[in-house]
Amino acid sequence: MDKFLKSRTFVALVYMLLGLIILFLLQQIKPMLSTAYGFLKAVLAPFLIALIISYVLNPIVRLLNERKVPRTMAVLLIYAVFVTSVIVVVMNLTPMFVKQFGELNEHMPELTMRAQGLFDGLNDNRMVPESVRSGINNALAKAEDGLAHFVENFVNGIGSTINMLMVAFIVPFLAFYILKDYRLIEKTVLATVPRAHRKNAIKLVIDIDTALGNYIRGQFLVCLLVGLLAYVGYWMIGMPYALLLASIVAVFNIIPYLGPFFGAAPAIVMASTVSFKMVLFVVVVNLIVQILEGNVISPQVVGRTLHMHPLLIIFALLIGGELAGIIGLILAVPCFAVLKVIVQHIFLYYVQRKPTT
């Protein structure tokens, strides 16, 4: 009996039992945890967004500061360049977006009739199995219900929209103060670490920066280049609303593995209302863009990878999407990369402390 109590099997069973008890207790206080999570997400979201922006821009501020430009002036200079660039881009692209939105709104009844005719043709075609026709009709009914729920939630979520605008207004100020006092914040955080562990903490921060630096900063440029390539491809094949659909491709490309499918879906749906030939062209354009992105653009721009297995990345995406929707999908991989570095350091720390026999 004593031998069993000291065995690894008994210890594993005890840990498993404790884990089940913890899960049961968490399930019991789930409503309270959900309320606390919602509150913390609303309060900390602006700080998290500002921290990401500051992390991306800090190398530029540091570079200017090394050339004798005060940090405050460097931050203000970056803000001025950014605002000027946004104004120039918006002034040039807004008319195109407005024109394409107007054309889309004008031709929406015609596109709807085409789509309806396409599905009616499938329903009337006796070559198509009954199960396929039934599945298409059920999918259309669910899509209509989903659209109705989306409109209802959008109308009911005006308060959330106002809150998002408030967050968007606050974030630049938070990012400014974080960038201005970046070194002070670093020193303050390190000062809270005991002196005996300070060297390990600095190495941990450096490894996290190494793992994320090229990825986060390069991913923005990759998305921009992918969007540009998609726009050129859509323009060459004569795809309607090329700029609008290419922008969707660029935004969703930040999500690993799943992003290209999400980004290409609206263009494929739109192409299905034009012709089957256009659908094939859109698929080919997106395949070419993704081949160039995976083999040319990302290796050159992003450089080193996060060294994460695809299964782990998909697992991270599932968790991030469940917790925070689209934002969770975008932040899931960087957060898991940071967690991986932290776990590696903790494991290495305890291995080094383990006495040798």
PyMOL commands that set and color helices and strands:
alter all, ss='L'
color gray80, all
select helices_A, chain A and resi 2-5+8-28+30-66+71-124+130-156+158-180+182-191+195-237+242-252+259-272+276-301+310-353
alter helices_A, ss='H'
color red, helices_A
deselect
rebuild
show_as cartoon
